[in-house]
Amino acid sequence: MGVPEWHAMSVESARRVEDDVFGGPSLSVEFVRDLAIPGPRGEIPLRIYRDTDDPCGTLVFYHGGGWTLGTLESAGDLCRELAARTDRVVVSVDYRLAPEHPFPAGLDDAYAALEWVSQHAETFGGAGDLAVAGTSAGGNLAAAVALRARDHDGPDIGHQSLLYPITNHAFDTESYRENADGPLLTRADMEWFWEQYLRSPVDAANPYASVLRTRDHANLPEATVVTAGHDPLRDDGVAYANALDDAGTPVEHHHYPSMAHGFLSLTDSVSVADDAMTAVADRLEE
């Protein structure tokens, strides 16, 4: 696609490229509305998607981009697909980005949005059953808010969809070695993203940043984990799915050996991506 490596660009340039690659026209849904809610350090923009008059639940979605890139626009295609393929209202969260706002700022916004949605879903046509989802860094945030909700008696989350998630500050896995040069995401990119996100090396061991390192993966929401074969983060997702399973948390792991990082954005042109999105949506409707 001619996309430069993320770490080779300035933050500002990388953000523009992210929007160019992943934004643009996408599937039409019945209802889309922007709003803003109070957050820990100012307003948090949200975008609501609904494609049904009788929703069965609400899905809080966190975009990817290494905690550094991404907007409501760049996540729009995935949110519209999920709204159209499920009976859920989808709420996309525009959390604060690093390096201007390092960990735990993005997580604090992600959790504040989850709490607000759990209390106000009916005001925008949502329903009580609550799920979280995210891609890449957004998958990390979805897993982290599920951990935080469990640890601090937070909202009751019924399901977590973790789509090629970042789960650990480590670069020595087999998938990092096999896919060090991409495509789309490289090991150097991931090292750069972590550098933007963390305040210091101490944060790398925090279980709300490196969610794989939490001591206990039991009593968490049932999960769907999606991984891609040609992805440096493949083994992050595999390890997290295994940790959930070993702890007795119900998990369904869908692995797509021929795919690369970010492939769920290609549902309109790649049949495997379309099948994977259907599998994720079906789990959210169970």
Rosetta blueprint (number, residue, H / E / L):
1 M L
2 G L
3 V L
4 P L
5 E L
6 W H
7 H H
8 A H
9 M L
10 S L
11 V H
12 E H
13 S H
14 A H
15 R H
16 R H
17 V H
18 E H
19 D H
20 D H
21 V H
22 F H
23 G L
24 G L
25 P L
26 S L
27 L L
28 S L
29 V L
30 E L
31 F E
32 V E
33 R E
34 D E
35 L E
36 A E
37 I E
38 P E
39 G E
40 P L
41 R L
42 G E
43 E E
44 I E
45 P E
46 L E
47 R E
48 I E
49 Y E
50 R E
51 D L
52 T L
53 D L
54 D L
55 P L
56 C L
57 G E
58 T E
59 L E
60 V E
61 F E
62 Y E
63 H L
64 G L
65 G L
66 G L
67 W L
68 T L
69 L L
70 G L
71 T L
72 L L
73 E L
74 S L
75 A L
76 G H
77 D H
78 L H
79 C H
80 R H
81 E H
82 L H
83 A H
84 A H
85 R H
86 T L
87 D L
88 R E
89 V E
90 V E
91 V E
92 S E
93 V E
94 D L
95 Y L
96 R L
97 L L
98 A L
99 P L
100 E L
101 H L
102 P L
103 F L
104 P L
105 A H
106 G H
107 L H
108 D H
109 D H
110 A H
111 Y H
112 A H
113 A H
114 L H
115 E H
116 W H
117 V H
118 S H
119 Q H
120 H H
121 A H
122 E H
123 T H
124 F H
125 G L
126 G L
127 A L
128 G L
129 D L
130 L E
131 A E
132 V E
133 A E
134 G E
135 T E
136 S L
137 A H
138 G H
139 G H
140 N H
141 L H
142 A H
143 A H
144 A H
145 V H
146 A H
147 L H
148 R H
149 A H
150 R H
151 D H
152 H L
153 D L
154 G L
155 P L
156 D L
157 I L
158 G L
159 H E
160 Q E
161 S E
162 L E
163 L E
164 Y L
165 P L
166 I L
167 T L
168 N L
169 H L
170 A L
171 F L
172 D L
173 T L
174 E H
175 S H
176 Y H
177 R H
178 E H
179 N L
180 A L
181 D L
182 G L
183 P L
184 L L
185 L L
186 T L
187 R H
188 A H
189 D H
190 M H
191 E H
192 W H
193 F H
194 W H
195 E H
196 Q H
197 Y H
198 L L
199 R L
200 S L
201 P H
202 V H
203 D H
204 A H
205 A H
206 N L
207 P L
208 Y L
209 A L
210 S L
211 V H
212 L H
213 R H
214 T L
215 R L
216 D L
217 H L
218 A L
219 N L
220 L L
221 P L
222 E E
223 A E
224 T E
225 V E
226 V E
227 T E
228 A E
229 G E
230 H E
231 D L
232 P L
233 L L
234 R H
235 D H
236 D H
237 G H
238 V H
239 A H
240 Y H
241 A H
242 N H
243 A H
244 L H
245 D H
246 D H
247 A L
248 G L
249 T L
250 P L
251 V E
252 E E
253 H E
254 H E
255 H E
256 Y E
257 P E
258 S E
259 M E
260 A E
261 H L
262 G L
263 F H
264 L H
265 S H
266 L H
267 T L
268 D L
269 S L
270 V L
271 S H
272 V H
273 A H
274 D H
275 D H
276 A H
277 M H
278 T H
279 A H
280 V H
281 A H
282 D H
283 R H
284 L H
285 E H
286 E L
